[in-house]
Amino acid sequence: MAGINVVLPSVLHPLAGGQSFLTAPVAAEVTVAALLDLVADEYPALARRLRDETGTVRRHVNIYVNGNEIRRLQGLGTRVSPGEELLIIQSVAGG
């Protein structure tokens, strides 16, 4: 089973057991929402940093499927197939 790779920025590694990427073991196409639900089951602290209480992607989190930002596609309904990559980028502010 190919699965879907979820690539994380270094700021989120501690919330995913120190891992820089996760592989979701899926055999068929899923939505970004379903993929994030799989991640939430395994890493609830990471899930809280990605989506708010309503399930919406947090404003400072950008998610890309094969290089395309999901807000410009179908949002959480964007489809992802095994063998593809989901990239998460979290904005970091500083002074």
ROTI-578778 format. One record per atom (N, C-alpha, C, O): residue in three letters; atom name; x, y, z. Coordinates in nm, 2 decimals. Layout:
# ROTI-578778
<pt type="ALA" atom="CA" east="X" north="Y" up="Z"/>
...
***
This chain:
# ROTI-578778
<pt type="MET" atom="N" east="0.09" north="-0.12" up="0.00"/>
<pt type="MET" atom="CA" east="0.00" north="0.00" up="0.00"/>
<pt type="MET" atom="C" east="0.09" north="0.12" up="0.00"/>
<pt type="MET" atom="O" east="0.18" north="0.14" up="0.09"/>
<pt type="ALA" atom="N" east="0.07" north="0.21" up="-0.09"/>
<pt type="ALA" atom="CA" east="0.15" north="0.33" up="-0.11"/>
<pt type="ALA" atom="C" east="0.13" north="0.43" up="0.00"/>
<pt type="ALA" atom="O" east="0.23" north="0.48" up="0.06"/>
<pt type="GLY" atom="N" east="0.01" north="0.46" up="0.03"/>
<pt type="GLY" atom="CA" east="-0.02" north="0.56" up="0.14"/>
<pt type="GLY" atom="C" east="0.00" north="0.70" up="0.08"/>
<pt type="GLY" atom="O" east="0.03" north="0.72" up="-0.03"/>
<pt type="ILE" atom="N" east="-0.02" north="0.80" up="0.17"/>
<pt type="ILE" atom="CA" east="-0.01" north="0.94" up="0.14"/>
<pt type="ILE" atom="C" east="0.09" north="1.00" up="0.24"/>
<pt type="ILE" atom="O" east="0.07" north="0.99" up="0.36"/>
<pt type="ASN" atom="N" east="0.19" north="1.06" up="0.19"/>
<pt type="ASN" atom="CA" east="0.29" north="1.13" up="0.28"/>
<pt type="ASN" atom="C" east="0.24" north="1.27" up="0.32"/>
<pt type="ASN" atom="O" east="0.20" north="1.35" up="0.23"/>
<pt type="VAL" atom="N" east="0.25" north="1.29" up="0.45"/>
<pt type="VAL" atom="CA" east="0.22" north="1.42" up="0.50"/>
<pt type="VAL" atom="C" east="0.35" north="1.48" up="0.55"/>
<pt type="VAL" atom="O" east="0.41" north="1.43" up="0.65"/>
<pt type="VAL" atom="N" east="0.39" north="1.59" up="0.49"/>
<pt type="VAL" atom="CA" east="0.52" north="1.65" up="0.52"/>
<pt type="VAL" atom="C" east="0.49" north="1.77" up="0.62"/>
<pt type="VAL" atom="O" east="0.41" north="1.85" up="0.59"/>
<pt type="LEU" atom="N" east="0.57" north="1.77" up="0.73"/>
<pt type="LEU" atom="CA" east="0.55" north="1.87" up="0.83"/>
<pt type="LEU" atom="C" east="0.67" north="1.97" up="0.84"/>
<pt type="LEU" atom="O" east="0.78" north="1.93" up="0.82"/>
<pt type="PRO" atom="N" east="0.64" north="2.09" up="0.88"/>
<pt type="PRO" atom="CA" east="0.75" north="2.19" up="0.90"/>
<pt type="PRO" atom="C" east="0.81" north="2.15" up="1.04"/>
<pt type="PRO" atom="O" east="0.75" north="2.09" up="1.12"/>
<pt type="SER" atom="N" east="0.94" north="2.19" up="1.06"/>
<pt type="SER" atom="CA" east="1.01" north="2.16" up="1.18"/>
<pt type="SER" atom="C" east="0.94" north="2.20" up="1.30"/>
<pt type="SER" atom="O" east="0.96" north="2.14" up="1.41"/>
<pt type="VAL" atom="N" east="0.87" north="2.31" up="1.30"/>
<pt type="VAL" atom="CA" east="0.80" north="2.36" up="1.42"/>
<pt type="VAL" atom="C" east="0.70" north="2.26" up="1.47"/>
<pt type="VAL" atom="O" east="0.66" north="2.27" up="1.59"/>
<pt type="LEU" atom="N" east="0.65" north="2.18" up="1.38"/>
<pt type="LEU" atom="CA" east="0.54" north="2.08" up="1.42"/>
<pt type="LEU" atom="C" east="0.60" north="1.94" up="1.45"/>
<pt type="LEU" atom="O" east="0.53" north="1.86" up="1.50"/>
<pt type="HIS" atom="N" east="0.73" north="1.92" up="1.43"/>
<pt type="HIS" atom="CA" east="0.79" north="1.79" up="1.45"/>
<pt type="HIS" atom="C" east="0.76" north="1.74" up="1.60"/>
<pt type="HIS" atom="O" east="0.73" north="1.62" up="1.61"/>
<pt type="PRO" atom="N" east="0.78" north="1.82" up="1.70"/>
<pt type="PRO" atom="CA" east="0.76" north="1.77" up="1.84"/>
<pt type="PRO" atom="C" east="0.62" north="1.72" up="1.86"/>
<pt type="PRO" atom="O" east="0.60" north="1.63" up="1.95"/>
<pt type="LEU" atom="N" east="0.52" north="1.77" up="1.79"/>
<pt type="LEU" atom="CA" east="0.38" north="1.73" up="1.81"/>
<pt type="LEU" atom="C" east="0.35" north="1.60" up="1.73"/>
<pt type="LEU" atom="O" east="0.24" north="1.54" up="1.74"/>
<pt type="ALA" atom="N" east="0.45" north="1.55" up="1.65"/>
<pt type="ALA" atom="CA" east="0.43" north="1.43" up="1.57"/>
<pt type="ALA" atom="C" east="0.54" north="1.33" up="1.61"/>
<pt type="ALA" atom="O" east="0.58" north="1.25" up="1.53"/>
<pt type="GLY" atom="N" east="0.58" north="1.33" up="1.74"/>
<pt type="GLY" atom="CA" east="0.68" north="1.23" up="1.78"/>
<pt type="GLY" atom="C" east="0.81" north="1.26" up="1.72"/>
<pt type="GLY" atom="O" east="0.89" north="1.16" up="1.71"/>
<pt type="GLY" atom="N" east="0.84" north="1.38" up="1.68"/>
<pt type="GLY" atom="CA" east="0.97" north="1.41" up="1.63"/>
<pt type="GLY" atom="C" east="0.99" north="1.38" up="1.48"/>
<pt type="GLY" atom="O" east="1.10" north="1.40" up="1.42"/>
<pt type="GLN" atom="N" east="0.88" north="1.34" up="1.42"/>
<pt type="GLN" atom="CA" east="0.89" north="1.30" up="1.28"/>
<pt type="GLN" atom="C" east="0.87" north="1.42" up="1.18"/>
<pt type="GLN" atom="O" east="0.80" north="1.51" up="1.21"/>
<pt type="SER" atom="N" east="0.94" north="1.42" up="1.07"/>
<pt type="SER" atom="CA" east="0.93" north="1.52" up="0.97"/>
<pt type="SER" atom="C" east="0.82" north="1.49" up="0.87"/>
<pt type="SER" atom="O" east="0.77" north="1.58" up="0.80"/>
<pt type="PHE" atom="N" east="0.78" north="1.37" up="0.86"/>
<pt type="PHE" atom="CA" east="0.67" north="1.33" up="0.77"/>
<pt type="PHE" atom="C" east="0.60" north="1.21" up="0.83"/>
<pt type="PHE" atom="O" east="0.66" north="1.13" up="0.90"/>
<pt type="LEU" atom="N" east="0.48" north="1.20" up="0.80"/>
<pt type="LEU" atom="CA" east="0.39" north="1.09" up="0.84"/>
<pt type="LEU" atom="C" east="0.34" north="1.02" up="0.71"/>
<pt type="LEU" atom="O" east="0.32" north="1.09" up="0.61"/>
<pt type="THR" atom="N" east="0.31" north="0.89" up="0.72"/>
<pt type="THR" atom="CA" east="0.25" north="0.83" up="0.60"/>
<pt type="THR" atom="C" east="0.12" north="0.77" up="0.65"/>
<pt type="THR" atom="O" east="0.11" north="0.69" up="0.74"/>
<pt type="ALA" atom="N" east="0.02" north="0.82" up="0.58"/>
<pt type="ALA" atom="CA" east="-0.12" north="0.77" up="0.61"/>
<pt type="ALA" atom="C" east="-0.15" north="0.65" up="0.52"/>
<pt type="ALA" atom="O" east="-0.14" north="0.66" up="0.40"/>
<pt type="PRO" atom="N" east="-0.18" north="0.54" up="0.59"/>
<pt type="PRO" atom="CA" east="-0.20" north="0.41" up="0.52"/>
<pt type="PRO" atom="C" east="-0.33" north="0.40" up="0.45"/>
<pt type="PRO" atom="O" east="-0.42" north="0.34" up="0.51"/>
<pt type="VAL" atom="N" east="-0.35" north="0.47" up="0.34"/>
<pt type="VAL" atom="CA" east="-0.48" north="0.46" up="0.27"/>
<pt type="VAL" atom="C" east="-0.46" north="0.39" up="0.14"/>
<pt type="VAL" atom="O" east="-0.36" north="0.41" up="0.07"/>
<pt type="ALA" atom="N" east="-0.56" north="0.32" up="0.09"/>
<pt type="ALA" atom="CA" east="-0.56" north="0.25" up="-0.03"/>
<pt type="ALA" atom="C" east="-0.63" north="0.31" up="-0.14"/>
<pt type="ALA" atom="O" east="-0.62" north="0.27" up="-0.26"/>
<pt type="ALA" atom="N" east="-0.71" north="0.41" up="-0.11"/>
<pt type="ALA" atom="CA" east="-0.79" north="0.48" up="-0.21"/>
<pt type="ALA" atom="C" east="-0.79" north="0.63" up="-0.19"/>
<pt type="ALA" atom="O" east="-0.74" north="0.68" up="-0.09"/>
<pt type="GLU" atom="N" east="-0.84" north="0.71" up="-0.29"/>
<pt type="GLU" atom="CA" east="-0.85" north="0.85" up="-0.28"/>
<pt type="GLU" atom="C" east="-0.93" north="0.89" up="-0.15"/>
<pt type="GLU" atom="O" east="-1.03" north="0.83" up="-0.13"/>
<pt type="VAL" atom="N" east="-0.88" north="1.00" up="-0.08"/>
<pt type="VAL" atom="CA" east="-0.95" north="1.05" up="0.03"/>
<pt type="VAL" atom="C" east="-0.95" north="1.20" up="0.02"/>
<pt type="VAL" atom="O" east="-0.88" north="1.26" up="-0.06"/>
<pt type="THR" atom="N" east="-1.03" north="1.27" up="0.10"/>
<pt type="THR" atom="CA" east="-1.03" north="1.41" up="0.11"/>
<pt type="THR" atom="C" east="-0.92" north="1.46" up="0.21"/>
<pt type="THR" atom="O" east="-0.87" north="1.38" up="0.29"/>
<pt type="VAL" atom="N" east="-0.88" north="1.58" up="0.20"/>
<pt type="VAL" atom="CA" east="-0.79" north="1.64" up="0.29"/>
<pt type="VAL" atom="C" east="-0.85" north="1.63" up="0.43"/>
<pt type="VAL" atom="O" east="-0.77" north="1.60" up="0.53"/>
<pt type="ALA" atom="N" east="-0.97" north="1.65" up="0.45"/>
<pt type="ALA" atom="CA" east="-1.04" north="1.65" up="0.58"/>
<pt type="ALA" atom="C" east="-1.02" north="1.51" up="0.64"/>
<pt type="ALA" atom="O" east="-0.99" north="1.49" up="0.76"/>
<pt type="ALA" atom="N" east="-1.05" north="1.40" up="0.56"/>
<pt type="ALA" atom="CA" east="-1.04" north="1.26" up="0.61"/>
<pt type="ALA" atom="C" east="-0.89" north="1.23" up="0.64"/>
<pt type="ALA" atom="O" east="-0.86" north="1.16" up="0.74"/>
<pt type="LEU" atom="N" east="-0.80" north="1.28" up="0.56"/>
<pt type="LEU" atom="CA" east="-0.66" north="1.26" up="0.59"/>
<pt type="LEU" atom="C" east="-0.62" north="1.33" up="0.72"/>
<pt type="LEU" atom="O" east="-0.54" north="1.27" up="0.80"/>
<pt type="LEU" atom="N" east="-0.66" north="1.45" up="0.75"/>
<pt type="LEU" atom="CA" east="-0.64" north="1.52" up="0.87"/>
<pt type="LEU" atom="C" east="-0.70" north="1.45" up="0.99"/>
<pt type="LEU" atom="O" east="-0.65" north="1.45" up="1.10"/>
<pt type="ASP" atom="N" east="-0.82" north="1.38" up="0.97"/>
<pt type="ASP" atom="CA" east="-0.88" north="1.30" up="1.07"/>
<pt type="ASP" atom="C" east="-0.79" north="1.19" up="1.11"/>
<pt type="ASP" atom="O" east="-0.78" north="1.15" up="1.23"/>
<pt type="LEU" atom="N" east="-0.73" north="1.12" up="1.01"/>
<pt type="LEU" atom="CA" east="-0.64" north="1.01" up="1.04"/>
<pt type="LEU" atom="C" east="-0.52" north="1.06" up="1.12"/>
<pt type="LEU" atom="O" east="-0.48" north="0.99" up="1.22"/>
<pt type="VAL" atom="N" east="-0.47" north="1.17" up="1.09"/>
<pt type="VAL" atom="CA" east="-0.36" north="1.23" up="1.16"/>
<pt type="VAL" atom="C" east="-0.40" north="1.26" up="1.31"/>
<pt type="VAL" atom="O" east="-0.33" north="1.24" up="1.40"/>
<pt type="ALA" atom="N" east="-0.52" north="1.32" up="1.32"/>
<pt type="ALA" atom="CA" east="-0.58" north="1.35" up="1.45"/>
<pt type="ALA" atom="C" east="-0.59" north="1.23" up="1.54"/>
<pt type="ALA" atom="O" east="-0.57" north="1.24" up="1.66"/>
<pt type="ASP" atom="N" east="-0.63" north="1.12" up="1.49"/>
<pt type="ASP" atom="CA" east="-0.64" north="1.00" up="1.57"/>
<pt type="ASP" atom="C" east="-0.50" north="0.96" up="1.63"/>
<pt type="ASP" atom="O" east="-0.50" north="0.91" up="1.74"/>
<pt type="GLU" atom="N" east="-0.40" north="0.98" up="1.55"/>
<pt type="GLU" atom="CA" east="-0.26" north="0.94" up="1.60"/>
<pt type="GLU" atom="C" east="-0.20" north="1.05" up="1.68"/>
<pt type="GLU" atom="O" east="-0.12" north="1.02" up="1.77"/>
<pt type="TYR" atom="N" east="-0.22" north="1.17" up="1.64"/>
<pt type="TYR" atom="CA" east="-0.15" north="1.29" up="1.70"/>
<pt type="TYR" atom="C" east="-0.24" north="1.40" up="1.73"/>
<pt type="TYR" atom="O" east="-0.25" north="1.50" up="1.66"/>
<pt type="PRO" atom="N" east="-0.32" north="1.39" up="1.84"/>
<pt type="PRO" atom="CA" east="-0.42" north="1.49" up="1.87"/>
<pt type="PRO" atom="C" east="-0.37" north="1.63" up="1.89"/>
<pt type="PRO" atom="O" east="-0.43" north="1.73" up="1.86"/>
<pt type="ALA" atom="N" east="-0.25" north="1.64" up="1.95"/>
<pt type="ALA" atom="CA" east="-0.19" north="1.78" up="1.98"/>
<pt type="ALA" atom="C" east="-0.16" north="1.84" up="1.84"/>
<pt type="ALA" atom="O" east="-0.18" north="1.96" up="1.83"/>
<pt type="LEU" atom="N" east="-0.11" north="1.76" up="1.75"/>
<pt type="LEU" atom="CA" east="-0.08" north="1.82" up="1.61"/>
<pt type="LEU" atom="C" east="-0.21" north="1.86" up="1.55"/>
<pt type="LEU" atom="O" east="-0.22" north="1.97" up="1.48"/>
<pt type="ALA" atom="N" east="-0.32" north="1.78" up="1.56"/>
<pt type="ALA" atom="CA" east="-0.44" north="1.81" up="1.50"/>
<pt type="ALA" atom="C" east="-0.50" north="1.95" up="1.55"/>
<pt type="ALA" atom="O" east="-0.55" north="2.02" up="1.47"/>
<pt type="ARG" atom="N" east="-0.48" north="1.97" up="1.68"/>
<pt type="ARG" atom="CA" east="-0.53" north="2.10" up="1.73"/>
<pt type="ARG" atom="C" east="-0.46" north="2.22" up="1.68"/>
<pt type="ARG" atom="O" east="-0.51" north="2.33" up="1.67"/>
<pt type="ARG" atom="N" east="-0.33" north="2.20" up="1.64"/>
<pt type="ARG" atom="CA" east="-0.25" north="2.31" up="1.58"/>
<pt type="ARG" atom="C" east="-0.29" north="2.33" up="1.43"/>
<pt type="ARG" atom="O" east="-0.26" north="2.44" up="1.37"/>
<pt type="LEU" atom="N" east="-0.36" north="2.24" up="1.37"/>
<pt type="LEU" atom="CA" east="-0.39" north="2.25" up="1.23"/>
<pt type="LEU" atom="C" east="-0.53" north="2.30" up="1.20"/>
<pt type="LEU" atom="O" east="-0.55" north="2.38" up="1.11"/>
<pt type="ARG" atom="N" east="-0.63" north="2.25" up="1.29"/>
<pt type="ARG" atom="CA" east="-0.77" north="2.29" up="1.27"/>
<pt type="ARG" atom="C" east="-0.82" north="2.35" up="1.40"/>
<pt type="ARG" atom="O" east="-0.78" north="2.31" up="1.51"/>
<pt type="ASP" atom="N" east="-0.92" north="2.44" up="1.38"/>
<pt type="ASP" atom="CA" east="-0.98" north="2.49" up="1.50"/>
<pt type="ASP" atom="C" east="-1.10" north="2.40" up="1.55"/>
<pt type="ASP" atom="O" east="-1.11" north="2.29" up="1.50"/>
<pt type="GLU" atom="N" east="-1.17" north="2.45" up="1.65"/>
<pt type="GLU" atom="CA" east="-1.28" north="2.37" up="1.71"/>
<pt type="GLU" atom="C" east="-1.39" north="2.33" up="1.61"/>
<pt type="GLU" atom="O" east="-1.46" north="2.23" up="1.63"/>
<pt type="THR" atom="N" east="-1.40" north="2.41" up="1.51"/>
<pt type="THR" atom="CA" east="-1.51" north="2.38" up="1.41"/>
<pt type="THR" atom="C" east="-1.46" north="2.29" up="1.30"/>
<pt type="THR" atom="O" east="-1.54" north="2.25" up="1.21"/>
<pt type="GLY" atom="N" east="-1.33" north="2.26" up="1.30"/>
<pt type="GLY" atom="CA" east="-1.27" north="2.17" up="1.20"/>
<pt type="GLY" atom="C" east="-1.21" north="2.25" up="1.08"/>
<pt type="GLY" atom="O" east="-1.16" north="2.19" up="0.99"/>
<pt type="THR" atom="N" east="-1.22" north="2.38" up="1.08"/>
<pt type="THR" atom="CA" east="-1.16" north="2.46" up="0.98"/>
<pt type="THR" atom="C" east="-1.01" north="2.47" up="0.99"/>
<pt type="THR" atom="O" east="-0.96" north="2.48" up="1.11"/>
<pt type="VAL" atom="N" east="-0.94" north="2.47" up="0.88"/>
<pt type="VAL" atom="CA" east="-0.80" north="2.49" up="0.88"/>
<pt type="VAL" atom="C" east="-0.77" north="2.63" up="0.94"/>
<pt type="VAL" atom="O" east="-0.82" north="2.73" up="0.90"/>
<pt type="ARG" atom="N" east="-0.68" north="2.63" up="1.04"/>
<pt type="ARG" atom="CA" east="-0.64" north="2.76" up="1.10"/>
<pt type="ARG" atom="C" east="-0.58" north="2.85" up="1.00"/>
<pt type="ARG" atom="O" east="-0.52" north="2.81" up="0.90"/>
<pt type="ARG" atom="N" east="-0.61" north="2.98" up="1.03"/>
<pt type="ARG" atom="CA" east="-0.57" north="3.09" up="0.93"/>
<pt type="ARG" atom="C" east="-0.42" north="3.09" up="0.90"/>
<pt type="ARG" atom="O" east="-0.38" north="3.11" up="0.79"/>
<pt type="HIS" atom="N" east="-0.33" north="3.05" up="1.00"/>
<pt type="HIS" atom="CA" east="-0.19" north="3.06" up="0.98"/>
<pt type="HIS" atom="C" east="-0.13" north="2.93" up="0.93"/>
<pt type="HIS" atom="O" east="-0.01" north="2.91" up="0.93"/>
<pt type="VAL" atom="N" east="-0.22" north="2.83" up="0.89"/>
<pt type="VAL" atom="CA" east="-0.17" north="2.70" up="0.84"/>
<pt type="VAL" atom="C" east="-0.21" north="2.70" up="0.69"/>
<pt type="VAL" atom="O" east="-0.32" north="2.72" up="0.65"/>
<pt type="ASN" atom="N" east="-0.11" north="2.66" up="0.61"/>
<pt type="ASN" atom="CA" east="-0.13" north="2.65" up="0.47"/>
<pt type="ASN" atom="C" east="-0.11" north="2.50" up="0.43"/>
<pt type="ASN" atom="O" east="-0.01" north="2.44" up="0.48"/>
<pt type="ILE" atom="N" east="-0.20" north="2.44" up="0.36"/>
<pt type="ILE" atom="CA" east="-0.19" north="2.30" up="0.32"/>
<pt type="ILE" atom="C" east="-0.19" north="2.29" up="0.17"/>
<pt type="ILE" atom="O" east="-0.27" north="2.35" up="0.10"/>
<pt type="TYR" atom="N" east="-0.09" north="2.21" up="0.12"/>
<pt type="TYR" atom="CA" east="-0.07" north="2.20" up="-0.03"/>
<pt type="TYR" atom="C" east="-0.08" north="2.05" up="-0.07"/>
<pt type="TYR" atom="O" east="-0.03" north="1.96" up="0.00"/>
<pt type="VAL" atom="N" east="-0.15" north="2.03" up="-0.18"/>
<pt type="VAL" atom="CA" east="-0.16" north="1.89" up="-0.23"/>
<pt type="VAL" atom="C" east="-0.09" north="1.90" up="-0.37"/>
<pt type="VAL" atom="O" east="-0.13" north="1.97" up="-0.46"/>
<pt type="ASN" atom="N" east="0.02" north="1.83" up="-0.38"/>
<pt type="ASN" atom="CA" east="0.10" north="1.83" up="-0.50"/>
<pt type="ASN" atom="C" east="0.14" north="1.97" up="-0.55"/>
<pt type="ASN" atom="O" east="0.13" north="2.00" up="-0.67"/>
<pt type="GLY" atom="N" east="0.17" north="2.06" up="-0.45"/>
<pt type="GLY" atom="CA" east="0.21" north="2.19" up="-0.48"/>
<pt type="GLY" atom="C" east="0.10" north="2.30" up="-0.50"/>
<pt type="GLY" atom="O" east="0.13" north="2.41" up="-0.52"/>
<pt type="ASN" atom="N" east="-0.03" north="2.25" up="-0.48"/>
<pt type="ASN" atom="CA" east="-0.14" north="2.34" up="-0.50"/>
<pt type="ASN" atom="C" east="-0.20" north="2.37" up="-0.36"/>
<pt type="ASN" atom="O" east="-0.24" north="2.27" up="-0.29"/>
<pt type="GLU" atom="N" east="-0.22" north="2.49" up="-0.33"/>
<pt type="GLU" atom="CA" east="-0.28" north="2.53" up="-0.20"/>
<pt type="GLU" atom="C" east="-0.43" north="2.50" up="-0.19"/>
<pt type="GLU" atom="O" east="-0.50" north="2.53" up="-0.29"/>
<pt type="ILE" atom="N" east="-0.47" north="2.42" up="-0.09"/>
<pt type="ILE" atom="CA" east="-0.61" north="2.37" up="-0.09"/>
<pt type="ILE" atom="C" east="-0.71" north="2.48" up="-0.09"/>
<pt type="ILE" atom="O" east="-0.83" north="2.46" up="-0.13"/>
<pt type="ARG" atom="N" east="-0.68" north="2.60" up="-0.03"/>
<pt type="ARG" atom="CA" east="-0.78" north="2.71" up="-0.03"/>
<pt type="ARG" atom="C" east="-0.81" north="2.75" up="-0.17"/>
<pt type="ARG" atom="O" east="-0.92" north="2.82" up="-0.20"/>
<pt type="ARG" atom="N" east="-0.73" north="2.73" up="-0.27"/>
<pt type="ARG" atom="CA" east="-0.75" north="2.76" up="-0.41"/>
<pt type="ARG" atom="C" east="-0.81" north="2.65" up="-0.49"/>
<pt type="ARG" atom="O" east="-0.84" north="2.66" up="-0.60"/>
<pt type="LEU" atom="N" east="-0.83" north="2.53" up="-0.42"/>
<pt type="LEU" atom="CA" east="-0.89" north="2.42" up="-0.48"/>
<pt type="LEU" atom="C" east="-1.03" north="2.40" up="-0.42"/>
<pt type="LEU" atom="O" east="-1.11" north="2.49" up="-0.42"/>
<pt type="GLN" atom="N" east="-1.05" north="2.28" up="-0.36"/>
<pt type="GLN" atom="CA" east="-1.18" north="2.26" up="-0.29"/>
<pt type="GLN" atom="C" east="-1.17" north="2.26" up="-0.14"/>
<pt type="GLN" atom="O" east="-1.25" north="2.19" up="-0.07"/>
<pt type="GLY" atom="N" east="-1.07" north="2.33" up="-0.09"/>
<pt type="GLY" atom="CA" east="-1.05" north="2.33" up="0.06"/>
<pt type="GLY" atom="C" east="-1.03" north="2.20" up="0.12"/>
<pt type="GLY" atom="O" east="-0.96" north="2.11" up="0.06"/>
<pt type="LEU" atom="N" east="-1.10" north="2.17" up="0.23"/>
<pt type="LEU" atom="CA" east="-1.09" north="2.04" up="0.30"/>
<pt type="LEU" atom="C" east="-1.15" north="1.93" up="0.21"/>
<pt type="LEU" atom="O" east="-1.12" north="1.81" up="0.24"/>
<pt type="GLY" atom="N" east="-1.22" north="1.96" up="0.11"/>
<pt type="GLY" atom="CA" east="-1.28" north="1.86" up="0.02"/>
<pt type="GLY" atom="C" east="-1.19" north="1.82" up="-0.09"/>
<pt type="GLY" atom="O" east="-1.22" north="1.73" up="-0.17"/>
<pt type="THR" atom="N" east="-1.07" north="1.88" up="-0.10"/>
<pt type="THR" atom="CA" east="-0.97" north="1.85" up="-0.20"/>
<pt type="THR" atom="C" east="-0.94" north="1.70" up="-0.19"/>
<pt type="THR" atom="O" east="-0.91" north="1.65" up="-0.08"/>
<pt type="ARG" atom="N" east="-0.93" north="1.63" up="-0.30"/>
<pt type="ARG" atom="CA" east="-0.90" north="1.49" up="-0.30"/>
<pt type="ARG" atom="C" east="-0.75" north="1.46" up="-0.31"/>
<pt type="ARG" atom="O" east="-0.68" north="1.54" up="-0.38"/>
<pt type="VAL" atom="N" east="-0.71" north="1.36" up="-0.24"/>
<pt type="VAL" atom="CA" east="-0.57" north="1.32" up="-0.24"/>
<pt type="VAL" atom="C" east="-0.56" north="1.17" up="-0.26"/>
<pt type="VAL" atom="O" east="-0.64" north="1.09" up="-0.20"/>
<pt type="SER" atom="N" east="-0.48" north="1.13" up="-0.35"/>
<pt type="SER" atom="CA" east="-0.46" north="0.98" up="-0.39"/>
<pt type="SER" atom="C" east="-0.34" north="0.92" up="-0.33"/>
<pt type="SER" atom="O" east="-0.24" north="0.99" up="-0.30"/>
<pt type="PRO" atom="N" east="-0.34" north="0.79" up="-0.30"/>
<pt type="PRO" atom="CA" east="-0.22" north="0.73" up="-0.26"/>
<pt type="PRO" atom="C" east="-0.10" north="0.76" up="-0.35"/>
<pt type="PRO" atom="O" east="-0.12" north="0.76" up="-0.47"/>
<pt type="GLY" atom="N" east="0.02" north="0.78" up="-0.29"/>
<pt type="GLY" atom="CA" east="0.13" north="0.81" up="-0.37"/>
<pt type="GLY" atom="C" east="0.15" north="0.96" up="-0.38"/>
<pt type="GLY" atom="O" east="0.26" north="1.01" up="-0.42"/>
<pt type="GLU" atom="N" east="0.05" north="1.04" up="-0.35"/>
<pt type="GLU" atom="CA" east="0.06" north="1.19" up="-0.36"/>
<pt type="GLU" atom="C" east="0.11" north="1.24" up="-0.22"/>
<pt type="GLU" atom="O" east="0.12" north="1.17" up="-0.13"/>
<pt type="GLU" atom="N" east="0.14" north="1.37" up="-0.22"/>
<pt type="GLU" atom="CA" east="0.20" north="1.43" up="-0.10"/>
<pt type="GLU" atom="C" east="0.11" north="1.55" up="-0.06"/>
<pt type="GLU" atom="O" east="0.07" north="1.63" up="-0.14"/>
<pt type="LEU" atom="N" east="0.10" north="1.56" up="0.08"/>
<pt type="LEU" atom="CA" east="0.03" north="1.67" up="0.14"/>
<pt type="LEU" atom="C" east="0.14" north="1.74" up="0.22"/>
<pt type="LEU" atom="O" east="0.20" north="1.69" up="0.31"/>
<pt type="LEU" atom="N" east="0.16" north="1.87" up="0.19"/>
<pt type="LEU" atom="CA" east="0.26" north="1.95" up="0.26"/>
<pt type="LEU" atom="C" east="0.19" north="2.05" up="0.35"/>
<pt type="LEU" atom="O" east="0.10" north="2.13" up="0.30"/>
<pt type="ILE" atom="N" east="0.23" north="2.06" up="0.47"/>
<pt type="ILE" atom="CA" east="0.18" north="2.15" up="0.57"/>
<pt type="ILE" atom="C" east="0.28" north="2.26" up="0.60"/>
<pt type="ILE" atom="O" east="0.40" north="2.23" up="0.63"/>
<pt type="ILE" atom="N" east="0.24" north="2.39" up="0.59"/>
<pt type="ILE" atom="CA" east="0.34" north="2.50" up="0.62"/>
<pt type="ILE" atom="C" east="0.26" north="2.58" up="0.72"/>
<pt type="ILE" atom="O" east="0.15" north="2.63" up="0.70"/>
<pt type="GLN" atom="N" east="0.33" north="2.61" up="0.83"/>
<pt type="GLN" atom="CA" east="0.27" north="2.69" up="0.94"/>
<pt type="GLN" atom="C" east="0.35" north="2.82" up="0.94"/>
<pt type="GLN" atom="O" east="0.47" north="2.82" up="0.95"/>
<pt type="SER" atom="N" east="0.27" north="2.93" up="0.94"/>
<pt type="SER" atom="CA" east="0.33" north="3.06" up="0.95"/>
<pt type="SER" atom="C" east="0.40" north="3.08" up="1.08"/>
<pt type="SER" atom="O" east="0.34" north="3.04" up="1.18"/>
<pt type="VAL" atom="N" east="0.51" north="3.14" up="1.08"/>
<pt type="VAL" atom="CA" east="0.58" north="3.17" up="1.21"/>
<pt type="VAL" atom="C" east="0.60" north="3.32" up="1.22"/>
<pt type="VAL" atom="O" east="0.66" north="3.38" up="1.12"/>
<pt type="ALA" atom="N" east="0.56" north="3.38" up="1.32"/>
<pt type="ALA" atom="CA" east="0.58" north="3.53" up="1.34"/>
<pt type="ALA" atom="C" east="0.68" north="3.55" up="1.44"/>
<pt type="ALA" atom="O" east="0.71" north="3.48" up="1.54"/>
<pt type="GLY" atom="N" east="0.75" north="3.66" up="1.43"/>
<pt type="GLY" atom="CA" east="0.85" north="3.70" up="1.52"/>
<pt type="GLY" atom="C" east="0.88" north="3.85" up="1.52"/>
<pt type="GLY" atom="O" east="0.82" north="3.92" up="1.43"/>
<pt type="GLY" atom="N" east="0.96" north="3.90" up="1.61"/>
<pt type="GLY" atom="CA" east="0.98" north="4.04" up="1.61"/>
<pt type="GLY" atom="C" east="1.12" north="4.08" up="1.61"/>
<pt type="GLY" atom="O" east="1.16" north="4.19" up="1.61"/>
***
